[in-house]
Each structure stands twice: as structure tokens, then as C-alpha cells.
């Protein structure tokens, strides 16, 4: 008798993102097909640990930590970003027998950059920004099956002051990103 393969508890991956000058709501809800990009990019490597898996609900709670390098007009090639965010992974969609799809979201995370972002300053009325801001991430993942050793994903990497709540910063940056991650164990 075959025993079912356990779902992974540790994944590692990487993604690349292009800097958009649209607001998060326009990217995710209003006009996601009409992306506007500016010269700027991000390359990120990260790990995800599944902290809790619900037995009766298709939901996992995860912790994601990453290190990114920013390029282009946002950073001048000088900025590194370090982030940590709790995420919820919803694992049920009606078409999962054809393409295994998950939705991940993290609303309150920590993002620290090694240099102040000029791009984020331009979105603040006082041209103010900070090294430490909130990280918010909506993401869709796709895999051939539930037991596949990899997944591909699209996400928005949104860093902001939460309407001035953090250090009076109203600025933000959004990287529309895609990448791949692999199950470790």
C-alpha cells in the first residue's frame, strides 16, 4: 500500500520583479492587465516554512523570509532588501485537478532596505521615506499537481508606510513579479 507523500514544510525559491508606478489596487483589482512599468527591477531569494497546516480546512500558515537586490531608478543598484512576513496559503480551487493553484497572502510584514528609495519618496507628498516599512504580498501559485516538487508563481511585492502609519510615510513601491520555488522537505 502506498502512503501519501506529505506536503512540503520548507520551500526555497527566487523571483524577479519589474517596478510599476501603479497603485496596488490598480495592479491587483482595477486594471491588472494595464501594467505601467518604470526602469527598476528586483531579484529575490527566499525560504518559506509551513508553520501550521489545518486538517479540515485547505489552509496553511507560513513564514517567508527573503533577501532581494534592487536595480534601476528605484535603487541605483545600491539597495538590498531584507524581509520577513507571515503568509496564509489557501489551497482549494475547483480546477485543482487540472492545474494545482494556491492563493497566498501576507498583509503585515517587515521590509528593510539598506538605502532610502527615491521612487518611494516621489509618492509621498512630503517626499519622505524610510528604510523600514510594511510588506504586503498577494500571490498565486501554480503546479502540475498537489505533490509536484516545484511551483511557479506571480505576485506583487508591495512595500509601503501604510498611509502614514509607519514613520509618516505615504509612499510605496510595487514590483510585479514571477518566479519558481522548490520543495526541500
VOBA-1610 file (N, C-alpha, C; in pm, whole numbers, padded with zeros to 5 digits, always signed):
BEGIN
Unk+00083-00118+00000Unk+00000+00000+00000Unk+00088+00124+00000Unk+00056+00218-00088Unk+00132+00342-00096Unk+00084+00440+00009Unk+00178+00501+00078Unk+00141+00605+00173Unk+00147+00739+00101Unk+00056+00831+00134Unk+00058+00961+00066Unk+00185+01038+00100Unk+00234+01107+00002Unk+00352+01192+00021Unk+00312+01315+00104Unk+00384+01344+00212Unk+00347+01461+00292Unk+00372+01591+00215Unk+00289+01687+00242Unk+00309+01817+00177Unk+00435+01881+00233Unk+00502+01961+00152Unk+00630+02019+00197Unk+00612+02117+00313Unk+00711+02119+00400Unk+00711+02217+00508Unk+00818+02324+00488Unk+00909+02301+00393Unk+01010+02402+00362Unk+01024+02410+00210Unk+01015+02532+00160Unk+01033+02559+00017Unk+01136+02670+00003Unk+01214+02665-00104Unk+01307+02772-00136Unk+01282+02815-00279Unk+01303+02944-00306Unk+01276+02991-00441Unk+01338+03126-00469Unk+01308+03173-00587Unk+01359+03303-00631Unk+01258+03364-00727Unk+01262+03495-00738Unk+01178+03563-00835Unk+01243+03691-00883Unk+01194+03738-00996Unk+01234+03867-01049Unk+01108+03952-01059Unk+01125+04081-01037Unk+01011+04171-01041Unk+01045+04298-01115Unk+00945+04354-01182Unk+00958+04481-01252Unk+00882+04587-01173Unk+00943+04704-01158Unk+00885+04813-01082Unk+00771+04878-01159Unk+00656+04894-01093Unk+00540+04956-01156Unk+00508+05087-01084Unk+00463+05186-01160Unk+00424+05313-01097Unk+00274+05318-01068Unk+00204+05205-01082Unk+00063+05198-01048Unk+00046+05170-00899Unk-00071+05207-00847Unk-00103+05174-00708Unk-00134+05026-00697Unk-00126+04975-00576Unk-00152+04833-00552Unk-00294+04796-00594Unk-00391+04879-00566Unk-00529+04848-00602Unk-00548+04841-00754Unk-00479+04926-00830Unk-00488+04919-00975Unk-00423+04792-01030Unk-00312+04752-00970Unk-00242+04632-01016Unk-00324+04506-00987Unk-00385+04498-00870Unk-00449+04374-00828Unk-00597+04365-00860Unk-00668+04477-00866Unk-00814+04470-00879Unk-00867+04546-01000Unk-00834+04672-01010Unk-00899+04756-01112Unk-00851+04730-01253Unk-00720+04732-01276Unk-00667+04718-01412Unk-00538+04637-01414Unk-00543+04511-01371Unk-00418+04433-01369Unk-00359+04408-01507Unk-00437+04414-01611Unk-00389+04391-01748Unk-00322+04514-01808Unk-00327+04626-01739Unk-00276+04752-01792Unk-00157+04801-01709Unk-00059+04715-01693Unk+00056+04748-01609Unk+00141+04858-01673Unk+00189+04948-01590Unk+00280+05054-01632Unk+00411+05033-01557Unk+00518+05013-01631Unk+00647+04987-01568Unk+00740+05106-01584Unk+00829+05120-01489Unk+00934+05222-01492Unk+01067+05149-01480Unk+01178+05215-01514Unk+01308+05146-01504Unk+01340+05108-01359Unk+01329+04984-01330Unk+01358+04933-01197Unk+01324+04786-01190Unk+01405+04710-01118Unk+01383+04566-01107Unk+01430+04518-00971Unk+01386+04397-00938Unk+01424+04333-00813Unk+01449+04185-00841Unk+01553+04131-00776Unk+01580+03988-00778Unk+01579+03943-00632Unk+01501+03838-00603Unk+01480+03797-00464Unk+01503+03647-00448Unk+01565+03607-00339Unk+01576+03468-00299Unk+01510+03456-00162Unk+01431+03350-00145Unk+01355+03340-00021Unk+01334+03195+00020Unk+01292+03178+00146Unk+01254+03048+00200Unk+01119+03062+00268Unk+01040+02955+00259Unk+00907+02953+00320Unk+00898+02831+00410Unk+00859+02854+00534Unk+00838+02746+00629Unk+00689+02737+00660Unk+00630+02617+00648Unk+00490+02597+00683Unk+00483+02578+00834Unk+00432+02678+00904Unk+00427+02676+01050Unk+00308+02596+01103Unk+00195+02598+01029Unk+00077+02525+01074Unk-00008+02487+00954Unk-00053+02363+00954Unk-00139+02312+00847Unk-00271+02268+00909Unk-00380+02332+00869Unk-00511+02295+00920Unk-00553+02161+00860Unk-00614+02075+00940Unk-00654+01943+00891Unk-00786+01947+00815Unk-00881+02026+00858Unk-01015+02024+00798Unk-01044+02141+00706Unk-00952+02232+00697Unk-00966+02349+00611Unk-00844+02353+00520Unk-00861+02380+00390Unk-00744+02382+00299Unk-00661+02510+00314Unk-00601+02524+00431Unk-00529+02646+00465Unk-00402+02612+00540Unk-00292+02675+00499Unk-00164+02666+00571Unk-00124+02804+00618Unk-00057+02811+00731Unk+00004+02934+00779Unk+00154+02920+00762Unk+00216+03017+00699Unk+00357+03009+00662Unk+00434+03133+00707Unk+00563+03117+00716Unk+00655+03228+00742Unk+00750+03234+00624Unk+00763+03352+00564Unk+00853+03371+00450Unk+00959+03474+00485Unk+01082+03443+00454Unk+01193+03535+00471Unk+01271+03544+00342Unk+01313+03666+00306Unk+01385+03682+00181Unk+01491+03789+00183Unk+01579+03781+00085Unk+01682+03882+00061Unk+01672+03919-00087Unk+01666+04051-00113Unk+01649+04097-00251Unk+01752+04204-00284Unk+01782+04214-00412Unk+01868+04321-00465Unk+01782+04404-00558Unk+01782+04534-00539Unk+01706+04625-00623Unk+01799+04690-00726Unk+01747+04706-00848Unk+01824+04766-00958Unk+01742+04878-01022Unk+01808+04968-01091Unk+01738+05068-01171Unk+01708+05196-01097Unk+01605+05267-01144Unk+01575+05401-01094Unk+01536+05402-00948Unk+01482+05293-00896Unk+01442+05289-00756Unk+01562+05286-00664Unk+01669+05224-00707Unk+01778+05199-00614Unk+01915+05242-00663Unk+01929+05267-00791Unk+02060+05298-00843Unk+02157+05181-00827Unk+02103+05059-00811Unk+02187+04941-00796Unk+02256+04929-00662Unk+02214+05012-00566Unk+02283+05014-00437Unk+02201+04954-00323Unk+02076+04920-00345Unk+01992+04878-00234Unk+01976+04727-00224Unk+01984+04680-00102Unk+01946+04544-00067Unk+01819+04554+00017Unk+01734+04454+00007Unk+01613+04450+00088Unk+01608+04318+00163Unk+01569+04325+00289Unk+01553+04208+00375Unk+01409+04209+00424Unk+01341+04094+00412Unk+01201+04094+00454Unk+01162+03966+00524Unk+01060+03978+00607Unk+01003+03867+00683Unk+00853+03892+00691Unk+00773+03789+00654Unk+00629+03809+00650Unk+00555+03679+00679Unk+00453+03683+00768Unk+00366+03566+00782Unk+00267+03565+00666Unk+00240+03446+00612Unk+00152+03432+00497Unk+00047+03325+00525Unk-00070+03342+00464Unk-00174+03239+00465Unk-00182+03182+00323Unk-00188+03049+00312Unk-00196+02982+00181Unk-00330+02909+00172Unk-00417+02957+00082Unk-00543+02890+00055Unk-00520+02789-00056Unk-00555+02661-00031Unk-00516+02553-00123Unk-00631+02493-00204Unk-00752+02544-00194Unk-00861+02482-00269Unk-00914+02574-00379Unk-00910+02525-00500Unk-00979+02586-00614Unk-01043+02471-00691Unk-01160+02493-00752Unk-01231+02383-00819Unk-01154+02317-00933Unk-01059+02386-00992Unk-00983+02331-01106Unk-00851+02268-01064Unk-00831+02244-00935Unk-00702+02193-00888Unk-00664+02056-00943Unk-00760+01979-00997Unk-00725+01852-01060Unk-00654+01873-01194Unk-00669+01990-01253Unk-00608+02021-01384Unk-00479+02100-01368Unk-00483+02204-01286Unk-00362+02280-01252Unk-00376+02320-01105Unk-00285+02268-01025Unk-00293+02290-00881Unk-00261+02436-00851Unk-00359+02508-00799Unk-00350+02652-00777Unk-00367+02682-00628Unk-00283+02771-00577Unk-00296+02821-00441Unk-00295+02972-00444Unk-00358+03033-00346Unk-00350+03178-00327Unk-00284+03203-00193Unk-00177+03282-00196Unk-00106+03319-00074Unk-00120+03469-00051Unk-00135+03508+00075Unk-00141+03650+00106Unk-00077+03675+00242Unk-00002+03784+00247Unk+00055+03834+00370Unk+00026+03982+00377Unk-00035+04026+00486Unk-00078+04166+00496Unk+00015+04252+00580Unk+00078+04192+00679Unk+00164+04269+00769Unk+00299+04200+00778Unk+00399+04259+00714Unk+00533+04204+00717Unk+00635+04315+00737Unk+00757+04276+00759Unk+00866+04371+00780Unk+00956+04374+00657Unk+00985+04495+00609Unk+01075+04515+00497Unk+01177+04621+00534Unk+01304+04588+00520Unk+01412+04681+00550Unk+01501+04693+00427Unk+01526+04817+00381Unk+01617+04841+00270Unk+01741+04913+00322Unk+01854+04891+00255Unk+01980+04950+00300Unk+01997+05094+00254Unk+01909+05142+00168Unk+01913+05282+00123Unk+01772+05333+00104Unk+01754+05463+00122Unk+01621+05522+00105Unk+01584+05522-00043Unk+01464+05480-00072Unk+01417+05467-00208Unk+01367+05601-00264Unk+01431+05649-00371Unk+01385+05771-00437Unk+01246+05752-00498Unk+01220+05635-00549Unk+01090+05606-00609Unk+00978+05616-00505Unk+01001+05560-00387Unk+00900+05567-00281Unk+00881+05711-00233Unk+00987+05790-00231Unk+00976+05931-00191Unk+00884+06009-00283Unk+00888+05981-00413Unk+00808+06060-00506Unk+00658+06039-00486Unk+00618+05926-00425Unk+00476+05901-00398Unk+00431+05961-00265Unk+00520+06020-00188Unk+00486+06081-00061Unk+00479+06232-00080Unk+00373+06294-00031Unk+00356+06439-00051Unk+00469+06520+00010Unk+00532+06471+00115Unk+00644+06543+00175Unk+00778+06488+00127Unk+00777+06398+00028Unk+00898+06335-00027Unk+00980+06266+00082Unk+00908+06195+00169Unk+00967+06126+00283Unk+00957+05975+00261Unk+01055+05900+00304Unk+01050+05755+00302Unk+01130+05703+00420Unk+01136+05573+00437Unk+01207+05514+00549Unk+01267+05382+00506Unk+01368+05341+00579Unk+01431+05212+00548Unk+01341+05095+00589Unk+01271+05111+00700Unk+01182+05006+00748Unk+01039+05043+00713Unk+00970+04956+00637Unk+00830+04976+00601Unk+00757+04843+00605Unk+00626+04848+00585Unk+00543+04727+00582Unk+00556+04657+00447Unk+00550+04525+00450Unk+00548+04444+00329Unk+00412+04378+00319Unk+00349+04388+00202Unk+00221+04323+00173Unk+00239+04244+00045Unk+00195+04118+00045Unk+00217+04032-00072Unk+00091+03952-00105Unk+00028+03976-00221Unk-00068+03881-00276Unk+00002+03796-00382Unk-00029+03665-00385Unk+00042+03575-00476Unk-00047+03458-00519Unk-00036+03419-00645Unk-00097+03297-00697Unk+00015+03201-00734Unk+00001+03073-00692Unk+00098+02970-00728Unk+00031+02868-00819Unk+00111+02804-00904Unk+00062+02704-00998Unk+00161+02588-01003Unk+00107+02466-01001Unk+00190+02345-01009Unk+00113+02238-01085Unk+00183+02139-01143Unk+00113+02033-01217Unk+00021+01950-01128Unk+00057+01934-01000Unk-00024+01856-00907Unk+00008+01899-00764Unk-00072+01848-00672Unk-00052+01877-00530Unk+00085+01829-00481Unk+00133+01718-00538Unk+00259+01658-00494Unk+00380+01699-00578Unk+00363+01793-00668Unk+00475+01836-00753Unk+00588+01895-00666Unk+00713+01871-00702Unk+00825+01921-00622Unk+00856+02068-00646Unk+00779+02134-00731Unk+00803+02275-00760Unk+00669+02345-00783Unk+00673+02478-00779Unk+00560+02561-00815Unk+00613+02689-00879Unk+00537+02743-00971Unk+00567+02875-01027Unk+00464+02971-00970Unk+00496+03100-00971Unk+00404+03194-00908Unk+00415+03332-00969Unk+00309+03410-00950Unk+00307+03552-00980Unk+00264+03622-00852Unk+00323+03737-00828Unk+00295+03809-00704Unk+00322+03957-00721Unk+00271+04034-00627Unk+00306+04176-00617Unk+00380+04192-00485Unk+00499+04250-00492Unk+00581+04280-00375Unk+00556+04427-00344Unk+00471+04453-00244Unk+00428+04590-00212Unk+00490+04632-00080Unk+00565+04740-00084Unk+00632+04796+00035Unk+00578+04936+00057Unk+00523+04964+00177Unk+00465+05096+00199Unk+00466+05134+00346Unk+00431+05260+00371Unk+00419+05313+00506Unk+00278+05300+00562Unk+00190+05228+00494Unk+00051+05205+00535Unk-00018+05339+00563Unk-00026+05422+00459Unk-00095+05551+00466Unk-00044+05639+00580Unk+00086+05638+00603Unk+00146+05723+00704Unk+00159+05661+00841Unk+00109+05540+00860Unk+00115+05475+00991Unk+00258+05448+01034Unk+00345+05414+00940Unk+00486+05386+00972Unk+00570+05508+00937Unk+00622+05573+01038Unk+00716+05685+01024Unk+00660+05798+00936Unk+00527+05809+00927Unk+00466+05916+00848Unk+00481+05900+00697Unk+00521+05781+00652Unk+00547+05758+00510Unk+00416+05722+00439Unk+00388+05794+00331Unk+00273+05765+00247Unk+00317+05704+00114Unk+00446+05694+00090Unk+00498+05640-00035Unk+00497+05489-00037Unk+00514+05435-00158Unk+00513+05289-00174Unk+00590+05250-00299Unk+00620+05122-00309Unk+00675+05065-00432Unk+00608+04931-00456Unk+00585+04900-00584Unk+00522+04775-00624Unk+00605+04708-00731Unk+00644+04585-00705Unk+00716+04505-00803Unk+00624+04392-00848Unk+00586+04391-00974Unk+00509+04282-01030Unk+00610+04173-01064Unk+00592+04056-01002Unk+00699+03957-01002Unk+00651+03819-01044Unk+00748+03739-01089Unk+00722+03599-01120Unk+00846+03519-01084Unk+00822+03395-01044Unk+00935+03312-01004Unk+00899+03166-00988Unk+00991+03093-00926Unk+00974+02950-00908Unk+01032+02912-00772Unk+00968+02813-00710Unk+01024+02761-00585Unk+01013+02609-00582Unk+01101+02550-00500Unk+01112+02405-00493Unk+01091+02357-00350Unk+01034+02240-00335Unk+01017+02179-00205Unk+01150+02121-00160Unk+01186+02148-00036Unk+01310+02094+00021Unk+01276+01971+00103Unk+01179+01982+00193Unk+01126+01867+00268Unk+00990+01902+00321
//
